Amino acid sequence: MEIKEIGEFGLIDRIKRNIKPSNSSTVMGIGDDAAVIHYTDKETLVSSQLFMEGVQFDLTYIDMEHLAYKVAMITMSNIFAMNGHPRQLTVSLGLGKRFKVEDIDRFYAGLNKACAKWEVDIVGGDITSSYTGLAINITCIGEAGKDDIVYRKGANETDLVCVTGDLGAAYMGLQILEREKTVYYQQVEEYNNKVKEAQSRKDTKRFEALHRERSAIDDFQPDFAGKEYIIDRQLKPEARGDIINRLREAGIRPTSMTDISDGLASELKQICGMSHCGCRIYEKNIPIDYQTAATCEEFNMNLTTAALNGGEDYELLFTVPIGDHEKIENMEGIRQIGYITKESLGAYLITRDGNEFELKAQGWPANKN
Amino acid sequence: MEIKEIGEFGLIDRIKRNIKPSNSSTVMGIGDDAAVIHYTDKETLVSSQLFMEGVQFDLTYIDMEHLAYKVAMITMSNIFAMNGHPRQLTVSLGLGKRFKVEDIDRFYAGLNKACAKWEVDIVGGDITSSYTGLAINITCIGEAGKDDIVYRKGANETDLVCVTGDLGAAYMGLQILEREKTVYYQQVEEYNNKVKEAQSRKDTKRFEALHRERSAIDDFQPDFAGKEYIIDRQLKPEARGDIINRLREAGIRPTSMTDISDGLASELKQICGMSHCGCRIYEKNIPIDYQTAATCEEFNMNLTTAALNGGEDYELLFTVPIGDHEKIENMEGIRQIGYITKESLGAYLITRDGNEFELKAQGWPANKN
């Protein structure tokens, strides 16, 4: 269904129907000039992110539902990274003409799934047309007790550096997706060339044979066998609220924390820079999944570079006092990868063979366009 | 200077240098995963708006500084419309390749000007590239006492309907801007045709004469004489925080309120719909500036239609109990334009000659693309 058939107000009504605020802190959701939120004796956390088609996402890889889930998770991840809890979202959409009402339905289905996972309410936003692609802005609002908030700036000398989950998988998943896209477009190009040739030779029989070939291209199935995990890490990241809850239960309060969106190296530089300290990170301790390693080999890429600079992991990077060493040791899914040093000692990676390399914040290539 | 010369981090540092939070409620601004805000015993208000190049704005009319001022004011206006006070902003920018560092400087100069006016802090946001035009998302966060918040839904039968300032001016300002743009492009087209003709005739003298004409086109000055006010209303809207303060001083608490972004008719329909009531609005009472009226005549447009459906006024529309009639009467810049009725009586305009017309929410044409 075309959006103009139901109009802007009709579209908003349709979206509103499936949104039911569940948080006691949501006083007023969609429907007025602003949302109204009430947190009792808590600080308000706010994080806003913009996602542009062709830059942050490619709709040939990801469908509207996964895309929505991903952008919501990415923004919630920022609130968890402050040791807070996300509670509300606002969603702004700039829609190119090719989008239909059903696309918006799927987008909100994905948003609702992500929000249900962490009991977050969609409380507002904006819908407008766009002359080009899709633009999405998500603002996530959350709460945290004043003394619970963890900034990037709190790391101290001798603190342990920890990461959750494993790194580099989302980046290698993207390599697979890009490869399969290239394979598909090559097939399409080859086919088109054959058709042109047959046309110029007026070869009817060849033409008919090509027609049968065409449907094989239409049925193109990308080859993801054995890559399911890393594809999932690229298309369906999860904000690590579970870790935030488990750290609290274990009585651990990180001294500094951030989520890994631009790659481990870049985030370590942020924490060191803001905490005025250095660090030593052990290459052998960086957690990497088997599929990530196998795919790196296949692509002849350096595994540590993928983990350090790949980005889009949305795992948590944090520091804890050295006294918490044993507690952390016993927690599944958290790896101690190094320690914090004096600022003058710089931020270095210690490789498996004992060499030291200075960490460089390469950032996420998508931001470099 | 090209943005890639200083990179994403360099650009953020440059922006941060000119941003100094001044609100006691801003605990942490730009620089971490999320901003931290502390309001004491207040509700948090959040409003988010997306502005897409070619849809909400046209950079041939408006420069980066005015654009930033405008989008900030529009978003703050939503917080005032809840009878609250804006305190923080987050700003997301999607930048096409043609934008330079100096454009961003000018944009932030405009933002800082708007923020300084209402003591609002820029506390975060996002910068990314865009494959096409400029995309801007502003989220404004504000505060209000629980009992001070005014929703759209609170209007009651016999309440007076009031508007601030005057209406239709921004819309007529846009007509002037569009006319001058057309005049300019016509001159360019005529010139190009003459050049082509001279080229085909190999007429060197004519060519030289045309060259002198060219600089006249480059120096094209749009004709805004006598239209300064309405141009200003289009390019530099002001959020009516002054009215919010004056109503409070006068001891008036509106029963319902919204800001006029989509035109008076559309906003009245919103208030009536959410308050389950009707209204009677007197055409003769709708405040209209002389320049708006004169321009409507020039364009042969209906003045009341411009005021009802033009949009982008960002004035406040509110209702007060009939008992406040005298207090309102004495307040400069506020006009009583009608009253609230039972829902079954519908929403009608009473024209100067005594006819009744049902109000229709036409909305802002820019949203209809």
Chai-1 contact restraints between the chains, C-beta under 6 A:
chainA,res_idxA,chainB,res_idxB,connection_type,confidence,min_distance_angstrom,max_distance_angstrom,comment,restraint_id
A,E8,B,N367,contact,1.0,0.0,6.0,A-B,restraint_1
A,D32,B,Y151,contact,1.0,0.0,6.0,A-B,restraint_2
A,D32,B,R152,contact,1.0,0.0,6.0,A-B,restraint_3
A,D33,B,N78,contact,1.0,0.0,6.0,A-B,restraint_4
A,D33,B,A81,contact,1.0,0.0,6.0,A-B,restraint_5
A,D33,B,M82,contact,1.0,0.0,6.0,A-B,restraint_6
A,D33,B,T258,contact,1.0,0.0,6.0,A-B,restraint_7
A,A34,B,L45,contact,1.0,0.0,6.0,A-B,restraint_8
A,A34,B,V46,contact,1.0,0.0,6.0,A-B,restraint_9
A,A34,B,S47,contact,1.0,0.0,6.0,A-B,restraint_10
A,A34,B,N78,contact,1.0,0.0,6.0,A-B,restraint_11
A,A34,B,I79,contact,1.0,0.0,6.0,A-B,restraint_12
A,A34,B,M82,contact,1.0,0.0,6.0,A-B,restraint_13
A,A35,B,V46,contact,1.0,0.0,6.0,A-B,restraint_14
A,V36,B,E43,contact,1.0,0.0,6.0,A-B,restraint_15
A,V36,B,L45,contact,1.0,0.0,6.0,A-B,restraint_16
A,I37,B,T44,contact,1.0,0.0,6.0,A-B,restraint_17
A,H38,B,E43,contact,1.0,0.0,6.0,A-B,restraint_18
A,E43,B,V36,contact,1.0,0.0,6.0,A-B,restraint_19
A,E43,B,H38,contact,1.0,0.0,6.0,A-B,restraint_20
A,T44,B,I37,contact,1.0,0.0,6.0,A-B,restraint_21
A,T44,B,T44,contact,1.0,0.0,6.0,A-B,restraint_22
A,L45,B,A34,contact,1.0,0.0,6.0,A-B,restraint_23
A,L45,B,V36,contact,1.0,0.0,6.0,A-B,restraint_24
A,V46,B,A34,contact,1.0,0.0,6.0,A-B,restraint_25
A,V46,B,A35,contact,1.0,0.0,6.0,A-B,restraint_26
A,V46,B,I141,contact,1.0,0.0,6.0,A-B,restraint_27
A,S47,B,A34,contact,1.0,0.0,6.0,A-B,restraint_28
A,S48,B,T90,contact,1.0,0.0,6.0,A-B,restraint_29
A,S48,B,S92,contact,1.0,0.0,6.0,A-B,restraint_30
A,S48,B,G125,contact,1.0,0.0,6.0,A-B,restraint_31
A,S48,B,T139,contact,1.0,0.0,6.0,A-B,restraint_32
A,Q49,B,D126,contact,1.0,0.0,6.0,A-B,restraint_33
A,L50,B,S92,contact,1.0,0.0,6.0,A-B,restraint_34
A,L50,B,G94,contact,1.0,0.0,6.0,A-B,restraint_35
A,L50,B,D126,contact,1.0,0.0,6.0,A-B,restraint_36
A,L50,B,T128,contact,1.0,0.0,6.0,A-B,restraint_37
A,L50,B,N137,contact,1.0,0.0,6.0,A-B,restraint_38
A,M52,B,G94,contact,1.0,0.0,6.0,A-B,restraint_39
A,M52,B,T128,contact,1.0,0.0,6.0,A-B,restraint_40
A,M52,B,S130,contact,1.0,0.0,6.0,A-B,restraint_41
A,G54,B,Y131,contact,1.0,0.0,6.0,A-B,restraint_42
A,V55,B,T128,contact,1.0,0.0,6.0,A-B,restraint_43
A,V55,B,S129,contact,1.0,0.0,6.0,A-B,restraint_44
A,N78,B,D33,contact,1.0,0.0,6.0,A-B,restraint_45
A,N78,B,A34,contact,1.0,0.0,6.0,A-B,restraint_46
A,I79,B,A34,contact,1.0,0.0,6.0,A-B,restraint_47
A,A81,B,D33,contact,1.0,0.0,6.0,A-B,restraint_48
A,M82,B,D33,contact,1.0,0.0,6.0,A-B,restraint_49
A,M82,B,A34,contact,1.0,0.0,6.0,A-B,restraint_50
A,T90,B,S48,contact,1.0,0.0,6.0,A-B,restraint_51
A,S92,B,S48,contact,1.0,0.0,6.0,A-B,restraint_52
A,S92,B,L50,contact,1.0,0.0,6.0,A-B,restraint_53
A,S92,B,N137,contact,1.0,0.0,6.0,A-B,restraint_54
A,G94,B,L50,contact,1.0,0.0,6.0,A-B,restraint_55
A,G94,B,M52,contact,1.0,0.0,6.0,A-B,restraint_56
A,G125,B,S48,contact,1.0,0.0,6.0,A-B,restraint_57
A,D126,B,Q49,contact,1.0,0.0,6.0,A-B,restraint_58
A,D126,B,L50,contact,1.0,0.0,6.0,A-B,restraint_59
A,T128,B,L50,contact,1.0,0.0,6.0,A-B,restraint_60
A,T128,B,M52,contact,1.0,0.0,6.0,A-B,restraint_61
A,T128,B,V55,contact,1.0,0.0,6.0,A-B,restraint_62
A,S129,B,V55,contact,1.0,0.0,6.0,A-B,restraint_63
A,S129,B,N369,contact,1.0,0.0,6.0,A-B,restraint_64
A,S130,B,M52,contact,1.0,0.0,6.0,A-B,restraint_65
A,Y131,B,G54,contact,1.0,0.0,6.0,A-B,restraint_66
A,T132,B,T132,contact,1.0,0.0,6.0,A-B,restraint_67
A,A135,B,A135,contact,1.0,0.0,6.0,A-B,restraint_68
A,N137,B,L50,contact,1.0,0.0,6.0,A-B,restraint_69
A,N137,B,S92,contact,1.0,0.0,6.0,A-B,restraint_70
A,N137,B,N137,contact,1.0,0.0,6.0,A-B,restraint_71
A,T139,B,S48,contact,1.0,0.0,6.0,A-B,restraint_72
A,T139,B,T139,contact,1.0,0.0,6.0,A-B,restraint_73
A,I141,B,V46,contact,1.0,0.0,6.0,A-B,restraint_74
A,Y151,B,D32,contact,1.0,0.0,6.0,A-B,restraint_75
A,R152,B,D32,contact,1.0,0.0,6.0,A-B,restraint_76
A,T258,B,D33,contact,1.0,0.0,6.0,A-B,restraint_77
A,N367,B,E8,contact,1.0,0.0,6.0,A-B,restraint_78
A,N369,B,S129,contact,1.0,0.0,6.0,A-B,restraint_79
